[in-house]
Amino acid sequence: MGFSRYCLLANAILASSAWGATEWTAASSDNFELLTTGGARKARAGIQHFEEVRDFFVRALRFDPKQRQKVKLVAFDSAKEWKRVNPSEVGNAFYRPGLDRDTIAMSSLSGEVYETAVHEYVHLLLRHSGGSVPLWLNEGLAELYSSMNVQGGKMRVGDLHVGRYQLLRQDKWLPMEQLVEVDHQSPIYRTKAHAGMFYSQSWALAHMLMLGDQYRPKVREFLRKVAYEDTPVPKAFQDVYGKPLFKVFKDLEDYVNANSIRIFLFDYKPEKPPKPETRPATPFEADLATARLLSRPNDSRDAEEIFARLEGQNAEDLELTEAYGFHLMNGKKPEEARKRFSRAMAAGSRNPKVHSQYAFMVQQESMDEAIKAMKKAVEYEPGDKELRYYLGCMQLHARKYAESLNTLTEARPVPPEHVVGYLESLIHIYLAYKKPDEARNLANRAAELAKSDQDKLRASALSSEVDRWEQAAVSRKDAEERYRKYQAQRAKGESSRKFRLCSAWNGKRRPGWN
């Protein structure tokens, strides 16, 4: 064999696995799957930490995450490996909501990295809680609970976030009315100059709510109202604590400016102690995890090479088929993605994201097929309100009004970004049932809740739509009355010459009057 051919063969062998000779360990528990290059001992400790965080968080806040799929954790043990998959030059952990799986990637399994990873995991828990948590509360709780850790049978919660605390003591605060209205599109959230204060105030307010003596006793009632009953934050504070926002703001100032900050040590014993199982991970598993992390909208060449190679090795692997489908969709290859989703569903996929994405892809061709797939998605992820919202919209489009109304009722509370669209769907249903008063109330509600410019325009259009329907209803009623008079006159032989054909209702040409 020539030297050049030998080199090519050697390179191909070395490239056959994403990490060459790197040894990976797989660990699994009730709620997590972990892949790491850090060894079995770190794998067991890491997955146990996340199980403890989940258990305490769910019991403390009574937020029950509804997702049935295990969360994927991927942890590295070298800077070189981490640099390859990290989408930014900074940061030691990131959460990838993942089109096919929720994944949290970490640069290592260590204390400092845990804080960032747990912050991201709290977001994941809240996202799957079945509620709709305001952005300030979502970020505040993530900041608050990111540092919690078990110490001798106690769970320590509330450690001082030095950077946030110093900013609060030095800079001007955001008005309370502004803080509680911030969403993902707000300049305050998207502008670096303002984001620091938003995060700092959110952390302090969540700290006071969860650990402050004045607020902690009723915090669960407050969370229930804002997250599950769609109660505006100012009204929730007034209803639960009897305090307007300006008084809550004053309490927060006093809380931050006090000489000490409360740290709690909660008695803690897991209801079901985690028993993670570890084993050596296969190169196939490691490469698939790597491909998932490398799959990005604007730069996915490395991921594409790995996916294609893995499919060549085992095209029947269900997890690979699902992941490859989402990668192809991410890379704007919808037809190829659809083939993988169809193949995965035929193979018995229980991944709700596979079924929901397939439903979106086929709805233009067959709404019945789309509804069938979306129903499967809801069946496999019954706590996902967003999936129910999408199913309700599809049923409405198919004019299955009763089914749509039932599904949309079960979808409450919908995520904030879908509130106006949700109300729009209900308005169309009530107009179909000839209930303009209910539709008018919902249009007014949409105007109240619309925050972005786009939603405000949409809400205004809804009000105009109800106006047009009511005007058309008056015209229809008038035409019907004229037709009845004509029939009565005709029965008496008094038919008028002024009578002509016109469209009265239901798109059919009916006799009427000039």
Contacts in CASP RR format, 6 or more apart in sequence:
PFRMAT RR
TARGET T0000
AUTHOR 0000-0000-0000
METHOD contacts of the structure
MODEL  1
MGFSRYCLLANAILASSAWGATEWTAASSDNFELLTTGGARKARAGIQHF
EEVRDFFVRALRFDPKQRQKVKLVAFDSAKEWKRVNPSEVGNAFYRPGLD
RDTIAMSSLSGEVYETAVHEYVHLLLRHSGGSVPLWLNEGLAELYSSMNV
QGGKMRVGDLHVGRYQLLRQDKWLPMEQLVEVDHQSPIYRTKAHAGMFYS
QSWALAHMLMLGDQYRPKVREFLRKVAYEDTPVPKAFQDVYGKPLFKVFK
DLEDYVNANSIRIFLFDYKPEKPPKPETRPATPFEADLATARLLSRPNDS
RDAEEIFARLEGQNAEDLELTEAYGFHLMNGKKPEEARKRFSRAMAAGSR
NPKVHSQYAFMVQQESMDEAIKAMKKAVEYEPGDKELRYYLGCMQLHARK
YAESLNTLTEARPVPPEHVVGYLESLIHIYLAYKKPDEARNLANRAAELA
KSDQDKLRASALSSEVDRWEQAAVSRKDAEERYRKYQAQRAKGESSRKFR
LCSAWNGKRRPGWN
1 9 0 8 1.000
14 20 0 8 1.000
16 283 0 8 1.000
16 309 0 8 1.000
17 283 0 8 1.000
17 286 0 8 1.000
17 287 0 8 1.000
18 286 0 8 1.000
18 287 0 8 1.000
18 290 0 8 1.000
18 291 0 8 1.000
18 306 0 8 1.000
19 37 0 8 1.000
19 81 0 8 1.000
19 286 0 8 1.000
19 287 0 8 1.000
19 290 0 8 1.000
20 283 0 8 1.000
22 37 0 8 1.000
22 81 0 8 1.000
22 286 0 8 1.000
23 37 0 8 1.000
23 39 0 8 1.000
23 280 0 8 1.000
24 35 0 8 1.000
24 36 0 8 1.000
24 37 0 8 1.000
24 280 0 8 1.000
24 281 0 8 1.000
24 283 0 8 1.000
24 285 0 8 1.000
24 286 0 8 1.000
25 35 0 8 1.000
25 36 0 8 1.000
25 37 0 8 1.000
25 38 0 8 1.000
25 39 0 8 1.000
25 40 0 8 1.000
25 43 0 8 1.000
25 278 0 8 1.000
25 279 0 8 1.000
25 280 0 8 1.000
25 281 0 8 1.000
26 33 0 8 1.000
26 34 0 8 1.000
26 35 0 8 1.000
26 43 0 8 1.000
26 278 0 8 1.000
26 279 0 8 1.000
26 280 0 8 1.000
26 281 0 8 1.000
26 285 0 8 1.000
27 33 0 8 1.000
27 34 0 8 1.000
27 35 0 8 1.000
27 36 0 8 1.000
27 40 0 8 1.000
27 43 0 8 1.000
27 44 0 8 1.000
27 46 0 8 1.000
27 47 0 8 1.000
27 276 0 8 1.000
27 277 0 8 1.000
27 278 0 8 1.000
28 34 0 8 1.000
28 47 0 8 1.000
28 70 0 8 1.000
28 276 0 8 1.000
28 277 0 8 1.000
29 47 0 8 1.000
29 48 0 8 1.000
29 51 0 8 1.000
29 274 0 8 1.000
29 275 0 8 1.000
29 276 0 8 1.000
29 277 0 8 1.000
30 51 0 8 1.000
30 70 0 8 1.000
30 272 0 8 1.000
30 274 0 8 1.000
31 50 0 8 1.000
31 51 0 8 1.000
31 54 0 8 1.000
31 70 0 8 1.000
31 71 0 8 1.000
32 47 0 8 1.000
32 50 0 8 1.000
32 51 0 8 1.000
32 70 0 8 1.000
32 71 0 8 1.000
32 72 0 8 1.000
32 73 0 8 1.000
33 70 0 8 1.000
33 71 0 8 1.000
33 72 0 8 1.000
33 73 0 8 1.000
34 43 0 8 1.000
34 46 0 8 1.000
34 47 0 8 1.000
34 73 0 8 1.000
34 74 0 8 1.000
34 75 0 8 1.000
34 276 0 8 1.000
35 72 0 8 1.000
35 73 0 8 1.000
35 74 0 8 1.000
35 75 0 8 1.000
35 281 0 8 1.000
35 285 0 8 1.000
35 286 0 8 1.000
35 289 0 8 1.000
36 42 0 8 1.000
36 43 0 8 1.000
36 73 0 8 1.000
36 74 0 8 1.000
36 75 0 8 1.000
36 76 0 8 1.000
36 77 0 8 1.000
36 109 0 8 1.000
37 75 0 8 1.000
37 76 0 8 1.000
37 77 0 8 1.000
37 78 0 8 1.000
37 81 0 8 1.000
38 75 0 8 1.000
38 76 0 8 1.000
38 77 0 8 1.000
38 108 0 8 1.000
38 109 0 8 1.000
39 77 0 8 1.000
40 278 0 8 1.000
42 75 0 8 1.000
42 77 0 8 1.000
42 109 0 8 1.000
43 75 0 8 1.000
43 109 0 8 1.000
43 276 0 8 1.000
43 278 0 8 1.000
44 276 0 8 1.000
44 278 0 8 1.000
45 109 0 8 1.000
46 73 0 8 1.000
46 75 0 8 1.000
46 109 0 8 1.000
46 114 0 8 1.000
47 73 0 8 1.000
47 274 0 8 1.000
47 276 0 8 1.000
48 274 0 8 1.000
48 276 0 8 1.000
49 114 0 8 1.000
49 149 0 8 1.000
50 71 0 8 1.000
50 73 0 8 1.000
50 117 0 8 1.000
50 118 0 8 1.000
50 121 0 8 1.000
51 270 0 8 1.000
51 274 0 8 1.000
51 276 0 8 1.000
52 150 0 8 1.000
52 155 0 8 1.000
52 268 0 8 1.000
52 270 0 8 1.000
52 274 0 8 1.000
53 118 0 8 1.000
53 121 0 8 1.000
53 145 0 8 1.000
53 148 0 8 1.000
54 65 0 8 1.000
54 121 0 8 1.000
54 125 0 8 1.000
55 270 0 8 1.000
55 271 0 8 1.000
55 272 0 8 1.000
56 148 0 8 1.000
56 155 0 8 1.000
56 266 0 8 1.000
56 268 0 8 1.000
57 63 0 8 1.000
57 122 0 8 1.000
57 125 0 8 1.000
57 145 0 8 1.000
58 64 0 8 1.000
58 65 0 8 1.000
58 125 0 8 1.000
59 271 0 8 1.000
60 157 0 8 1.000
60 266 0 8 1.000
61 141 0 8 1.000
61 220 0 8 1.000
61 223 0 8 1.000
62 220 0 8 1.000
62 223 0 8 1.000
63 125 0 8 1.000
63 126 0 8 1.000
63 129 0 8 1.000
63 223 0 8 1.000
63 227 0 8 1.000
64 129 0 8 1.000
65 124 0 8 1.000
65 125 0 8 1.000
65 128 0 8 1.000
65 129 0 8 1.000
66 128 0 8 1.000
66 129 0 8 1.000
66 130 0 8 1.000
66 381 0 8 1.000
66 382 0 8 1.000
66 383 0 8 1.000
66 384 0 8 1.000
67 102 0 8 1.000
67 128 0 8 1.000
67 381 0 8 1.000
67 383 0 8 1.000
67 384 0 8 1.000
68 380 0 8 1.000
68 381 0 8 1.000
69 101 0 8 1.000
69 102 0 8 1.000
69 351 0 8 1.000
69 352 0 8 1.000
71 101 0 8 1.000
71 102 0 8 1.000
71 103 0 8 1.000
71 104 0 8 1.000
71 121 0 8 1.000
71 124 0 8 1.000
72 101 0 8 1.000
72 102 0 8 1.000
72 103 0 8 1.000
72 104 0 8 1.000
72 289 0 8 1.000
72 292 0 8 1.000
73 103 0 8 1.000
73 104 0 8 1.000
73 105 0 8 1.000
73 106 0 8 1.000
73 117 0 8 1.000
74 85 0 8 1.000
74 103 0 8 1.000
74 104 0 8 1.000
74 105 0 8 1.000
74 106 0 8 1.000
74 289 0 8 1.000
74 293 0 8 1.000
75 105 0 8 1.000
75 106 0 8 1.000
75 107 0 8 1.000
75 108 0 8 1.000
75 109 0 8 1.000
75 113 0 8 1.000
76 82 0 8 1.000
76 85 0 8 1.000
76 105 0 8 1.000
76 106 0 8 1.000
76 107 0 8 1.000
76 108 0 8 1.000
77 108 0 8 1.000
77 109 0 8 1.000
79 107 0 8 1.000
82 92 0 8 1.000
82 107 0 8 1.000
82 108 0 8 1.000
84 294 0 8 1.000
85 105 0 8 1.000
85 290 0 8 1.000
85 293 0 8 1.000
85 294 0 8 1.000
86 94 0 8 1.000
86 105 0 8 1.000
86 107 0 8 1.000
87 94 0 8 1.000
87 296 0 8 1.000
88 94 0 8 1.000
91 107 0 8 1.000
91 116 0 8 1.000
92 106 0 8 1.000
92 107 0 8 1.000
92 108 0 8 1.000
92 112 0 8 1.000
92 113 0 8 1.000
92 116 0 8 1.000
93 104 0 8 1.000
93 105 0 8 1.000
93 106 0 8 1.000
93 107 0 8 1.000
93 113 0 8 1.000
93 116 0 8 1.000
93 117 0 8 1.000
93 120 0 8 1.000
94 104 0 8 1.000
94 105 0 8 1.000
94 120 0 8 1.000
95 102 0 8 1.000
95 103 0 8 1.000
95 104 0 8 1.000
95 120 0 8 1.000
95 121 0 8 1.000
95 123 0 8 1.000
95 124 0 8 1.000
96 102 0 8 1.000
96 103 0 8 1.000
96 104 0 8 1.000
96 105 0 8 1.000
96 292 0 8 1.000
96 293 0 8 1.000
97 124 0 8 1.000
97 127 0 8 1.000
98 292 0 8 1.000
98 326 0 8 1.000
99 326 0 8 1.000
99 329 0 8 1.000
99 330 0 8 1.000
99 353 0 8 1.000
99 357 0 8 1.000
100 292 0 8 1.000
100 322 0 8 1.000
100 323 0 8 1.000
100 325 0 8 1.000
100 326 0 8 1.000
100 351 0 8 1.000
100 353 0 8 1.000
100 354 0 8 1.000
101 292 0 8 1.000
101 323 0 8 1.000
101 351 0 8 1.000
102 124 0 8 1.000
103 292 0 8 1.000
103 293 0 8 1.000
104 117 0 8 1.000
104 120 0 8 1.000
104 121 0 8 1.000
104 124 0 8 1.000
105 293 0 8 1.000
106 113 0 8 1.000
106 114 0 8 1.000
106 116 0 8 1.000
106 117 0 8 1.000
107 113 0 8 1.000
114 149 0 8 1.000
115 146 0 8 1.000
115 147 0 8 1.000
116 146 0 8 1.000
118 145 0 8 1.000
118 146 0 8 1.000
118 147 0 8 1.000
118 148 0 8 1.000
119 142 0 8 1.000
119 143 0 8 1.000
119 145 0 8 1.000
119 146 0 8 1.000
120 142 0 8 1.000
122 141 0 8 1.000
122 142 0 8 1.000
122 145 0 8 1.000
122 146 0 8 1.000
123 138 0 8 1.000
123 142 0 8 1.000
126 133 0 8 1.000
126 138 0 8 1.000
126 141 0 8 1.000
126 142 0 8 1.000
128 383 0 8 1.000
128 384 0 8 1.000
129 227 0 8 1.000
130 228 0 8 1.000
130 383 0 8 1.000
130 384 0 8 1.000
130 385 0 8 1.000
130 413 0 8 1.000
131 227 0 8 1.000
131 228 0 8 1.000
131 385 0 8 1.000
131 413 0 8 1.000
132 227 0 8 1.000
132 228 0 8 1.000
132 230 0 8 1.000
132 385 0 8 1.000
132 413 0 8 1.000
132 414 0 8 1.000
132 415 0 8 1.000
132 416 0 8 1.000
133 141 0 8 1.000
133 226 0 8 1.000
133 227 0 8 1.000
134 180 0 8 1.000
134 226 0 8 1.000
134 233 0 8 1.000
134 416 0 8 1.000
135 182 0 8 1.000
135 183 0 8 1.000
135 184 0 8 1.000
135 189 0 8 1.000
135 202 0 8 1.000
136 179 0 8 1.000
136 180 0 8 1.000
136 182 0 8 1.000
136 198 0 8 1.000
136 201 0 8 1.000
136 202 0 8 1.000
136 205 0 8 1.000
137 202 0 8 1.000
137 205 0 8 1.000
137 206 0 8 1.000
137 223 0 8 1.000
137 226 0 8 1.000
137 227 0 8 1.000
139 198 0 8 1.000
139 199 0 8 1.000
139 202 0 8 1.000
139 203 0 8 1.000
140 199 0 8 1.000
140 202 0 8 1.000
140 203 0 8 1.000
140 205 0 8 1.000
140 206 0 8 1.000
140 207 0 8 1.000
141 206 0 8 1.000
141 210 0 8 1.000
143 161 0 8 1.000
143 164 0 8 1.000
143 199 0 8 1.000
143 202 0 8 1.000
143 203 0 8 1.000
143 206 0 8 1.000
144 157 0 8 1.000
144 158 0 8 1.000
144 203 0 8 1.000
144 206 0 8 1.000
144 207 0 8 1.000
144 210 0 8 1.000
145 157 0 8 1.000
147 157 0 8 1.000
147 158 0 8 1.000
147 159 0 8 1.000
147 161 0 8 1.000
148 155 0 8 1.000
148 156 0 8 1.000
148 157 0 8 1.000
148 158 0 8 1.000
148 159 0 8 1.000
149 155 0 8 1.000
149 156 0 8 1.000
150 156 0 8 1.000
150 268 0 8 1.000
151 265 0 8 1.000
153 267 0 8 1.000
153 268 0 8 1.000
153 269 0 8 1.000
154 265 0 8 1.000
154 266 0 8 1.000
154 267 0 8 1.000
154 268 0 8 1.000
155 265 0 8 1.000
155 266 0 8 1.000
155 268 0 8 1.000
156 263 0 8 1.000
156 264 0 8 1.000
156 265 0 8 1.000
157 210 0 8 1.000
157 211 0 8 1.000
157 263 0 8 1.000
157 264 0 8 1.000
157 265 0 8 1.000
157 266 0 8 1.000
158 207 0 8 1.000
158 211 0 8 1.000
158 261 0 8 1.000
158 262 0 8 1.000
158 263 0 8 1.000
158 264 0 8 1.000
159 263 0 8 1.000
160 261 0 8 1.000
160 263 0 8 1.000
161 200 0 8 1.000
161 203 0 8 1.000
163 200 0 8 1.000
164 199 0 8 1.000
164 200 0 8 1.000
164 203 0 8 1.000
164 204 0 8 1.000
165 200 0 8 1.000
165 204 0 8 1.000
165 256 0 8 1.000
165 261 0 8 1.000
167 196 0 8 1.000
167 197 0 8 1.000
167 200 0 8 1.000
168 197 0 8 1.000
168 200 0 8 1.000
168 201 0 8 1.000
168 204 0 8 1.000
168 256 0 8 1.000
169 256 0 8 1.000
169 257 0 8 1.000
171 197 0 8 1.000
172 197 0 8 1.000
173 197 0 8 1.000
173 201 0 8 1.000
173 249 0 8 1.000
173 253 0 8 1.000
174 188 0 8 1.000
174 194 0 8 1.000
174 197 0 8 1.000
174 198 0 8 1.000
174 201 0 8 1.000
175 249 0 8 1.000
176 245 0 8 1.000
176 246 0 8 1.000
176 248 0 8 1.000
176 249 0 8 1.000
176 252 0 8 1.000
177 234 0 8 1.000
177 245 0 8 1.000
178 188 0 8 1.000
179 198 0 8 1.000
179 201 0 8 1.000
179 202 0 8 1.000
179 205 0 8 1.000
180 233 0 8 1.000
180 234 0 8 1.000
180 245 0 8 1.000
181 451 0 8 1.000
182 188 0 8 1.000
182 189 0 8 1.000
182 198 0 8 1.000
183 189 0 8 1.000
183 416 0 8 1.000
183 417 0 8 1.000
183 451 0 8 1.000
183 452 0 8 1.000
184 190 0 8 1.000
184 417 0 8 1.000
185 451 0 8 1.000
185 452 0 8 1.000
187 194 0 8 1.000
188 194 0 8 1.000
188 195 0 8 1.000
188 198 0 8 1.000
189 195 0 8 1.000
189 198 0 8 1.000
201 252 0 8 1.000
204 252 0 8 1.000
204 255 0 8 1.000
204 256 0 8 1.000
205 252 0 8 1.000
207 255 0 8 1.000
207 261 0 8 1.000
207 262 0 8 1.000
208 214 0 8 1.000
208 215 0 8 1.000
208 251 0 8 1.000
208 252 0 8 1.000
208 255 0 8 1.000
209 215 0 8 1.000
209 216 0 8 1.000
209 219 0 8 1.000
209 222 0 8 1.000
210 216 0 8 1.000
210 219 0 8 1.000
211 262 0 8 1.000
211 263 0 8 1.000
211 264 0 8 1.000
212 255 0 8 1.000
212 262 0 8 1.000
214 241 0 8 1.000
214 251 0 8 1.000
215 222 0 8 1.000
215 241 0 8 1.000
215 251 0 8 1.000
218 240 0 8 1.000
218 241 0 8 1.000
221 240 0 8 1.000
222 236 0 8 1.000
222 237 0 8 1.000
222 240 0 8 1.000
222 241 0 8 1.000
225 231 0 8 1.000
225 236 0 8 1.000
225 239 0 8 1.000
225 240 0 8 1.000
226 233 0 8 1.000
226 236 0 8 1.000
227 413 0 8 1.000
228 413 0 8 1.000
229 413 0 8 1.000
230 412 0 8 1.000
230 413 0 8 1.000
230 419 0 8 1.000
231 239 0 8 1.000
233 245 0 8 1.000
234 244 0 8 1.000
234 245 0 8 1.000
237 243 0 8 1.000
237 244 0 8 1.000
237 245 0 8 1.000
237 248 0 8 1.000
238 244 0 8 1.000
241 248 0 8 1.000
243 251 0 8 1.000
284 310 0 8 1.000
284 313 0 8 1.000
284 314 0 8 1.000
284 317 0 8 1.000
287 306 0 8 1.000
287 309 0 8 1.000
287 310 0 8 1.000
288 306 0 8 1.000
288 310 0 8 1.000
288 319 0 8 1.000
288 320 0 8 1.000
288 323 0 8 1.000
290 306 0 8 1.000
291 303 0 8 1.000
291 306 0 8 1.000
291 307 0 8 1.000
291 310 0 8 1.000
291 323 0 8 1.000
291 327 0 8 1.000
292 303 0 8 1.000
292 323 0 8 1.000
292 327 0 8 1.000
294 300 0 8 1.000
294 302 0 8 1.000
294 303 0 8 1.000
294 306 0 8 1.000
295 303 0 8 1.000
295 307 0 8 1.000
295 323 0 8 1.000
295 326 0 8 1.000
295 327 0 8 1.000
295 330 0 8 1.000
296 303 0 8 1.000
296 330 0 8 1.000
297 330 0 8 1.000
297 331 0 8 1.000
300 327 0 8 1.000
300 330 0 8 1.000
300 331 0 8 1.000
303 327 0 8 1.000
304 327 0 8 1.000
307 320 0 8 1.000
307 323 0 8 1.000
307 324 0 8 1.000
307 327 0 8 1.000
310 317 0 8 1.000
310 320 0 8 1.000
310 324 0 8 1.000
311 320 0 8 1.000
311 321 0 8 1.000
311 324 0 8 1.000
314 320 0 8 1.000
315 321 0 8 1.000
316 347 0 8 1.000
318 344 0 8 1.000
318 347 0 8 1.000
318 348 0 8 1.000
318 349 0 8 1.000
321 340 0 8 1.000
321 343 0 8 1.000
321 344 0 8 1.000
321 347 0 8 1.000
321 349 0 8 1.000
322 340 0 8 1.000
322 341 0 8 1.000
322 344 0 8 1.000
322 349 0 8 1.000
322 351 0 8 1.000
322 354 0 8 1.000
324 340 0 8 1.000
325 336 0 8 1.000
325 337 0 8 1.000
325 340 0 8 1.000
325 341 0 8 1.000
325 344 0 8 1.000
326 337 0 8 1.000
326 353 0 8 1.000
326 357 0 8 1.000
328 334 0 8 1.000
328 336 0 8 1.000
328 337 0 8 1.000
328 340 0 8 1.000
329 337 0 8 1.000
329 357 0 8 1.000
334 361 0 8 1.000
337 357 0 8 1.000
337 361 0 8 1.000
338 358 0 8 1.000
338 361 0 8 1.000
338 362 0 8 1.000
341 354 0 8 1.000
341 357 0 8 1.000
341 358 0 8 1.000
341 361 0 8 1.000
342 358 0 8 1.000
344 351 0 8 1.000
344 354 0 8 1.000
345 354 0 8 1.000
345 355 0 8 1.000
345 358 0 8 1.000
345 373 0 8 1.000
345 376 0 8 1.000
349 355 0 8 1.000
350 380 0 8 1.000
351 380 0 8 1.000
352 376 0 8 1.000
352 377 0 8 1.000
352 378 0 8 1.000
352 380 0 8 1.000
352 381 0 8 1.000
352 384 0 8 1.000
352 387 0 8 1.000
353 377 0 8 1.000
355 373 0 8 1.000
355 374 0 8 1.000
355 376 0 8 1.000
355 377 0 8 1.000
355 380 0 8 1.000
356 373 0 8 1.000
356 374 0 8 1.000
356 377 0 8 1.000
356 387 0 8 1.000
356 390 0 8 1.000
358 373 0 8 1.000
359 369 0 8 1.000
359 370 0 8 1.000
359 371 0 8 1.000
359 372 0 8 1.000
359 373 0 8 1.000
359 374 0 8 1.000
359 377 0 8 1.000
359 390 0 8 1.000
359 394 0 8 1.000
360 370 0 8 1.000
360 390 0 8 1.000
362 369 0 8 1.000
362 370 0 8 1.000
362 373 0 8 1.000
363 370 0 8 1.000
363 394 0 8 1.000
363 397 0 8 1.000
367 394 0 8 1.000
367 397 0 8 1.000
367 398 0 8 1.000
368 398 0 8 1.000
370 394 0 8 1.000
371 391 0 8 1.000
371 394 0 8 1.000
371 395 0 8 1.000
371 398 0 8 1.000
371 400 0 8 1.000
374 387 0 8 1.000
374 390 0 8 1.000
374 391 0 8 1.000
374 394 0 8 1.000
375 391 0 8 1.000
377 384 0 8 1.000
377 387 0 8 1.000
377 391 0 8 1.000
378 384 0 8 1.000
378 387 0 8 1.000
378 388 0 8 1.000
378 391 0 8 1.000
381 387 0 8 1.000
385 411 0 8 1.000
385 412 0 8 1.000
385 413 0 8 1.000
385 414 0 8 1.000
385 415 0 8 1.000
386 411 0 8 1.000
386 414 0 8 1.000
386 415 0 8 1.000
386 418 0 8 1.000
388 407 0 8 1.000
388 408 0 8 1.000
388 410 0 8 1.000
388 411 0 8 1.000
389 408 0 8 1.000
389 411 0 8 1.000
389 414 0 8 1.000
389 415 0 8 1.000
389 418 0 8 1.000
389 422 0 8 1.000
391 407 0 8 1.000
392 403 0 8 1.000
392 404 0 8 1.000
392 407 0 8 1.000
392 408 0 8 1.000
392 411 0 8 1.000
392 425 0 8 1.000
393 404 0 8 1.000
393 425 0 8 1.000
395 401 0 8 1.000
395 403 0 8 1.000
395 404 0 8 1.000
395 407 0 8 1.000
396 404 0 8 1.000
396 408 0 8 1.000
396 425 0 8 1.000
396 428 0 8 1.000
396 429 0 8 1.000
399 432 0 8 1.000
401 429 0 8 1.000
401 432 0 8 1.000
401 433 0 8 1.000
404 425 0 8 1.000
404 429 0 8 1.000
405 426 0 8 1.000
405 429 0 8 1.000
408 422 0 8 1.000
408 425 0 8 1.000
408 426 0 8 1.000
408 429 0 8 1.000
411 422 0 8 1.000
412 422 0 8 1.000
414 422 0 8 1.000
416 451 0 8 1.000
419 446 0 8 1.000
419 449 0 8 1.000
419 455 0 8 1.000
420 446 0 8 1.000
420 449 0 8 1.000
420 450 0 8 1.000
420 455 0 8 1.000
420 458 0 8 1.000
420 459 0 8 1.000
420 462 0 8 1.000
421 446 0 8 1.000
421 458 0 8 1.000
423 442 0 8 1.000
423 443 0 8 1.000
423 445 0 8 1.000
423 446 0 8 1.000
423 449 0 8 1.000
423 462 0 8 1.000
424 446 0 8 1.000
424 458 0 8 1.000
424 462 0 8 1.000
426 439 0 8 1.000
426 442 0 8 1.000
427 439 0 8 1.000
427 442 0 8 1.000
427 443 0 8 1.000
427 446 0 8 1.000
427 462 0 8 1.000
427 465 0 8 1.000
427 466 0 8 1.000
430 436 0 8 1.000
430 438 0 8 1.000
430 439 0 8 1.000
430 442 0 8 1.000
431 439 0 8 1.000
431 465 0 8 1.000
431 466 0 8 1.000
431 469 0 8 1.000
434 473 0 8 1.000
436 466 0 8 1.000
436 469 0 8 1.000
436 470 0 8 1.000
436 473 0 8 1.000
439 466 0 8 1.000
439 469 0 8 1.000
440 466 0 8 1.000
442 462 0 8 1.000
443 459 0 8 1.000
443 462 0 8 1.000
443 463 0 8 1.000
443 465 0 8 1.000
443 466 0 8 1.000
444 463 0 8 1.000
446 455 0 8 1.000
446 458 0 8 1.000
446 459 0 8 1.000
446 462 0 8 1.000
446 463 0 8 1.000
447 456 0 8 1.000
447 459 0 8 1.000
447 460 0 8 1.000
447 463 0 8 1.000
449 455 0 8 1.000
449 459 0 8 1.000
450 456 0 8 1.000
450 458 0 8 1.000
450 459 0 8 1.000
476 504 0 8 1.000
476 505 0 8 1.000
479 502 0 8 1.000
479 504 0 8 1.000
479 505 0 8 1.000
479 510 0 8 1.000
479 512 0 8 1.000
480 504 0 8 1.000
480 505 0 8 1.000
482 512 0 8 1.000
482 513 0 8 1.000
483 504 0 8 1.000
483 510 0 8 1.000
483 511 0 8 1.000
483 512 0 8 1.000
485 513 0 8 1.000
486 495 0 8 1.000
486 496 0 8 1.000
486 499 0 8 1.000
486 511 0 8 1.000
486 512 0 8 1.000
486 513 0 8 1.000
489 495 0 8 1.000
489 496 0 8 1.000
496 513 0 8 1.000
498 513 0 8 1.000
498 514 0 8 1.000
499 511 0 8 1.000
499 512 0 8 1.000
499 513 0 8 1.000
499 514 0 8 1.000
500 511 0 8 1.000
500 512 0 8 1.000
500 513 0 8 1.000
500 514 0 8 1.000
501 509 0 8 1.000
501 510 0 8 1.000
501 511 0 8 1.000
501 512 0 8 1.000
502 509 0 8 1.000
502 510 0 8 1.000
502 511 0 8 1.000
502 512 0 8 1.000
503 509 0 8 1.000
503 510 0 8 1.000
504 510 0 8 1.000
504 511 0 8 1.000
504 512 0 8 1.000
END
